[in-house]
Amino acid sequence: MQSFETWIREVRREFHRNPELSFQEHDTQARIMSILEELGIGCRKIADTGIIAEIRGTSSGPCIAIRSDTDALAAHEVLSSRNKDYISQNPGVMHACGHDGHMAIVLGVARIMKEKRKEICGTVRFIFQPAEEVPPGGAVRVIEEGGLEGVDAIIGLHIFGDVDIGQINIRAGPLMASSNRFTLKIFGKGGHHAIPDMCIDPIQIAAEFISSLKPAVSQRVDTSDHVLGFGTVNSGKQFNRSPDELELVGSFRTFDDDDIDTIEQIMTDLLDSLMHSYSKEGMEGVPSYDLNVYRGYPVLFNDPAFTERAFKLLKTKFENVNPHAAPIFGAEDFAYYLQEVPGMYTIVGTRNVEKGIVEGNHSSSFDIDEDVLLSGVELLYSLATDFLKNSGEYLE
């Protein structure tokens, strides 16, 4: 068998060459299952294109799950001197968020666990989850289909291109944000610009809503605890006519699920006020609006006791572990698992200026420093085996 370092690098590159979009990871699923079979690890399908595998130790004990996501992004990868041997062979699809590395790392942990099975006191479950990139995501399906049954804790990691190689960021409590999308339709009364008294202009109402919303939210939710933006505004087809309606789409993110309710209420109050101020005598039923807030992934909340014990372990094995990392506005459906069982999600850096690896996640030039593969394996393997031996200290 190849050396571990060569093997895990080739596994990562194979996945990188063959990316697949969310819930289309059929070849990825087949390859993961074949690798697990080569390692002598039984597995089964879950959530259409996902996989569950387990290694049971020779003595009884708790069960810890280790999760990897498997899907890629709709992006066309840019050729470079670095990726020429493993650039995506699926035009318009690319592993631009490190999921190829995640799969290789978790398979690497599985390989070591299998080799050291006699030392395991308990069970390690490996979850290869589809469709992290597209809400509602694959985690919900995994949970609904029993993927966490019998699991006492769960861990996972994410490779980040804006964090230096060798850096490990953890945080008790909220580490990643909720993601929420909203659509707003504003209904007015269309007509010629020459007779404004006969019109109620939804564009004018939307302009005031857009200019007023961010200041209104910032008065109630600290600016460091939320982001809010407008993505599309669509209305009208004629330069000299006020349209009858307008559609606006945007999103916001928070680190507290209660703030979602607050922001939605601020939107509603502002719109109610605007409907009143723009109303005109004799024009019944307008202006009016239809607001829908679609909640995406919830806040990713690391279990405090688990994270505290994890830090005590990780600082003995790695030089750069930050236990007070700032929360980030990225969102992750790993958050759903942490609503069900205790555990922790970790950010590992891959940025290496000397190697020219400086692009952030989702860039069409994103790549990883493959040294992160070995450190990722050590991180997850160390946490899993320590948990199985000392679960009481993680689950206080």
N, C-alpha and C positions, 0 to 999 in steps of 0.2 A: 504494500500500500504506500502511496505517496506520503512524504512528510506532511505533518499536519499543516504547516504554514503554506506549502505549495497547494495542498488539497483545498483549503478554505479559500485561497485566492482564486483558484480555478472555478470553484463553486460559485463565488460571487460574480465572476466574469461571465459565466454561462448564463446566469439569470439576467445580467445586464444586457447581453446580446439579444435576449428573447423576452422583452417586456410585454405585458398584457394589461389592458385596462380593467377597471373594477368590475367584478363578477364575470369577467371573460378570461380568468386566469386558468384555463383548462390545461394548457401545456405546462404551465408553472406547477399546477397541482400534481400532474403526472410525474414531473421530474422530482419534486419533493418526495413523493411517495416512493419513487424508485431509489432515491438516495437513502431513505429510511430503511427500505428493504435490504439494500446493500449493507447497511450497518446492523441488520438483524433486529430492527425495531418495528413492531407492529403498528399499524395506523389505520385510520378510517376517514372517510369523507364527512364534512360537515359544512353547512351553509353554502351548498352548491359547489363552490370551488375552493373551499377550505379543507384543512386536514387537522385531525387530532391524533397525537401519538403519546404513548406512555412508556415509562421505564419504571418498573417496580423493583425496589431494593430487596435484599434478602431478609430484611427484618421490617416489622411493621412500623408505621410512623405517619406523620401528616402528609398532606399532598400540596405541592406548590406548582403553579402553572407558570410557564414562560411563553410569552406571546411574540410573534413576528407578524407584521403585515406583509402582503404579497403583491399588491397592485402597483401599477405604474401610472404615469401621467400622459396626457395628450400633449406632447411637445416633440419637436423635431430636434434631435441631438446634433450639436455642432461638432464636426470632426476636429481633433487636435492630435498633436504628436503623442499625447499620453494615452488616448482612448482608441487609437487606430486598430488595435488588436481585439477590442471588445465593444466597439460602438454598436448601438442598437441596429438590429437587422429588421426591425419592424417600423417602417417609415411613419413618422408622426406620433410614435409612442416611445416613451423614454423613462427609465428609472432615474428621475430627476430629484428624488427625495430620499434616497438611501435605502429603500426597501430591499433592494438586491443585497446590500450589506447586512440588513437585519436578518434576512433569510439565511445567509451564510453563517452569521454568528450563531443563530439558534440551532442550526444544524451542527455547527461545531460543538456547541454545548452538548447536544444529543450524542455525538460521537464519543466525547470524553466520558459522559455519564454511562454510556453503554460499556465502555472499557473498564470503568470503575464501579460497575453495578454492585459488586459485593460490599462496597463501602457505603452504599446508600441505605439509610434507614427511613423508609417511606416511599413516596411516589413522586415522580416528576412528570408533569403533563406538558406537552408541547402543543401550542396552538398556532397554526399557520392560518391567519385570518385574511379573507379577501376584503376588498372594497373599503379600505380606510379612507381613501381620498374623496369619496363622494357620499355626502349624507343621504340617507340615514346611516350609511356605513354597514360593515359586516359584523361588528361586535354584537349588535343587538340580535342578529340571527344566530350567532354562536351561542349566546346566552339562552335564547329561546329554545334551542335544540339541545340543551343540556351540557354545553361545553364546560360549564363551571361546576357541575354537580360533583360533590365530594372534594372540591378544591378549598383549601384553607387560606391560601394567599396567592397573589399573582405579581409578577414582575415583568418589566419590559424596558426597552431603551430606544432612543432615537438618535440617529447621526445628524449633526447639524454643521452646515458649512460655514457659519459665522462664529463658531466656537473653535478655539485653537486645539490642535491635536494634543492629546494627553490630558485635556481638561475634562473633568466629570462634574456636572452640575446636578445637584439634587435640592429638594426643598420640601419641608413638611407643609401640608396644606395645599393651597392652590398653586399649581405649577404652570398650567396652561388654561387658556380662556374658554368660555363658552362661545359658540358661533351662532349667530342668529340673522336671518334674512327677513326683510319686510317688503311688501308690495302695497302701494297706495294708489288708488284711483280717485281722482277729484272730478266731480261732475258739475259743469257750469251751464251757461246758455250761450251758444255760439251766435255770431253775427258780425256784421261789417264794422271795421274799425272806425268808420265815419259816424257811427251811431252807438257810442259806448254805453249810453244810458239804457240801451236795449239788450246789453250783453252782460254776462258774468264770466270773466276771463279765468279759466282754471290755471293758465300759465302764471298769471299774476299771483294767484293764491299759492301756487306751488313755490314760486320764488320767495314769497314771504315765509313759507314753511321751512324751506331749505336754509334761509338766512337766520331763522330764529331757533331752529331745533338744537343745534350744537350748544349755543350759549345757555339755553334752558336746561339741557341735560347736565352741563358742567356745573350748574348751580346746585344740583342734587347729588350727582355722582362725581367723585374726584376725577380730574382729568387723567391721573395716572392709573385709574382703575377701569377705564373704558376707552374704546375707539369706536367711531361712528363715521360712516361715509355713504355717499350716494353714487350708485353705479350707472343707472340709465334714467333718462327722462324722455318720454315719447309723447308727442302731441302735435296735432295740426298738420295741414298740407298746403295751406294757402297763406301767402305773405300778408294779405290785408284782411284776414278774417280771424276772429277769436274762435278757437275750437270749442267743441262741446265738452270734451273730456281730456284728461291727461293721466298717464300712468308713470309712476316713479318707483324705482326699485333700489334698495340699498341694503346695508348690513350694519350690525354693531356687535361688539364683543365685550365681555365683562369677566371679572374674576369672582363674581358673587352672583349666584343664581337669583337672589332677591333683586339685584339691580336690573335684571331683565324685566321684571314686573314694573319697576320704577320707570324705566325708559319707555315702556309701552304706554304707561299711564300718562307720561309727559306728552307723548305723541298725540294721544287721544284728547287731552285737555287743550293742547295747542290747536288741533284741528277743529274742535268744537268752537273755540273762540274765533277762529278764522271764518268758519261757516256763518257765525252770527254777524261778524263785522262786514262781510261781503254780501249779505242778503239784501234784496231789494223788494220794495213793496210791489205786490202784484205778480211776483215770480215765485210761485209756490213750489216747494220741493227741491229748489236749488238755491245756493250750492249745497252739495252733499259729498260724502266720501265713503270709501270702502277701504279699511285698513286691515291687513292681515300680517301677523308676525309669525314666522315659521322658526321654531326653535331647533337649532342644530345640535351639535355635540355639547354636552354640559361641561361645566368647569371640571378640569382634571385635578382631583384633590388627593394628594398623597397622604396615606395614613401616618399620623405623627409618631406613634410608638414604633411602627415598622421602620420609618425613615431614620429615626434617632439611632436605633440599633444598627441599621444598615450603614450609617455614617461611621460608627465606631469600627465596623469591620473594614469598610473601604479605605479609610485613612491609613490602615496598616498595610495596604497593598498597592496604593497608588499615591503619587506625589501631589497631584493637584485635584483635590476633591473639595468643591465648594458646597457646604451644607445650607447656605443661605442665598442660593441663586435667585436672581430677580425673576418673577413670573413673566411669561411671554404671552403675546397675544395670539400665537398659533393655537390651533385647536386639534384635538385628537380623540377618536372614539374609544381609545383605551380608558377614557373617563368612565364609560359604562361599566367596565369590569370592576373598577374601584368603588362603584356604588353598590356592588354585590359582595365583594370580599376585600379584606385589607390587602395592602400592597404598596408598590412604589414604581413610578416611572422615572427614568433617568435620561439626561441629555449628555451625549458624548461628542466631543469635538473632533472635527476632521480637517480643519483649516491649517494649511501648511504653506506659508509664503515661499519658503525656499524651494518647494516642489511645484510652485505655481498653482496650488490648489486653494483658490480663494473665492470661488463662486458660491453664492448662497443657494439654499434649497429652492427647487422649482425653476432654476435657471437652465436654459438649454445647453449651457456649458458646465453644468454641475458634475463633479466627480469627487471621489473620496480618496484620502490617503489610506491605502490598504493596511497600514499598521493598526488602524482602528479595529480591524477584524479580530486580531489576537487579544487586544485589550478588552473588547466587548465580550469575548468568550470568557475571559478571566473574571470580568465583573459579574456576569450572570451566573457562571458556575459557582463562584465564591458565595454569592448571596443565596443561591438555591441550597447548596450543601450546608451552609451555616444555619439556614432556616430549619432544615430537616433535623439538625442536631439540637437546636436551641429555639424552637418555635415559641416557647413561652415568653422569651424576651422580645420577640417581635409582635406578639399579640396581646400585650398588656392592656 
